[in-house]
Amino acid sequence: MKIVKVLWALLMFSLPLMAIEESEIKSTMRVKIDSVTELLKQKSIDKRERDVDIIKIIDPVFDFNLMGKLSLGKKVYRSISLAEKKEFSILFNQKIKASYIKKVDLYSDEQVIIKELKKVKSRIHLLTYIISSGEENEVLYKFYRSKSRGWVIYDLDVLGVSIIQTYRQQFAEILRDHDFDEVLQRLKSDKE
């Protein structure tokens, strides 16, 4: 068991160093999904420790910073100060990771099927399905090619709803009546 933990740790720390090539997207995602589901099945692991391990698994394949920028939109992102960008990035990363953990906490032995990889202009979409009670629920991972990290996820559509578009609408609604500081305050209050 100790050897498995050592190998697991080595794998976890070596993954962020590798750039994901197009031909490796499906296999990399299969390993990531299987690793997360295996952790979720192990009921003896402390939840906080498990959550940290899950974030370590998914972190290398997501570009959370770009997700934040896209969620704000170009106009808003360009209008805020460097300090605000930094603070927003930290808070948004925390929020989206916490949201992901809440979603995986709902896991109850569903099966994840990876269907197809499709080029869409300069992007790649990976279609997957979560099978729950015989029903297929579509999850679409959207990848772009990062210069330093290879192919990484910049958006996720769950049942046809884009995470980026959802956050963009929420932020736009806040900014209609408030300044950017209110966005930061709401992100801070979400994590408390």
Secondary structure, 3 states (H helix, E strand, C coil): CHHHHHHHHHHHHHHHHCCECHHHHHHHHHHHHHHHHHHHHCCCCCHHHHHHHHHHHHHHHECHHHHHHHHHCHHHHHHCCHHHHHHHHHHHHHHHHHHHHHHHCCCCCCEEEEEEEEEECCEEEEEEEEEECCEEEEEEEEEEEECCCEEEEEEEEECCEEHHHHHHHHHHHHHHHCCHHHHHHHHHHHHC
